[in-house]
Amino acid sequence: MASALADERAARAAEGWHPVTLGNIERRLRDLGYALDRSLDCRGMALIMTGPRAGRSYPCLSTGIREADTGRSAFHGEARRDARFRRLQELRFDIGLYAVVGGAIMEL
C-alpha cells in the first residue's frame, strides 16, 4: 500500500499538484464558512477508471464538508450556492487540494 501511495503522490506531482497540511485545508474551509465533518471519515482504496493510469489504485480517505453556520452538508439540496460555494468547488476540482492523512490521500 505504501508504494501505491508513493506512486499516486508522484503522479500528482508530475501534474503540478502538491499536498498541503490538514490544517491548511481546515483553514481554507473556515475562511469560506465551511468545516470538515470528520465523523464521516471513510477509508478505502480509490481505483482510477480512465486515462493512462486506469486500473491503478491508491489509499484514500473521504470525509464530509459542512456549512459552519448551519451545520448542513455543503452538498445538501438546500445548501448555499453562492460565491463561497463556487470557491469551494474550485478548490476541489480545479486546484485539486489534497492532504496525506494517516497514509491515505484526503481530497476535498
Beta strands, then each sheet from edge to edge (+ up, - down):
strand 1: 34-47
strand 2: 57-67
strand 3: 98-101
strand 4: 104-107
sheet 1: 1+ 2-
sheet 2: 3+ 4-
end
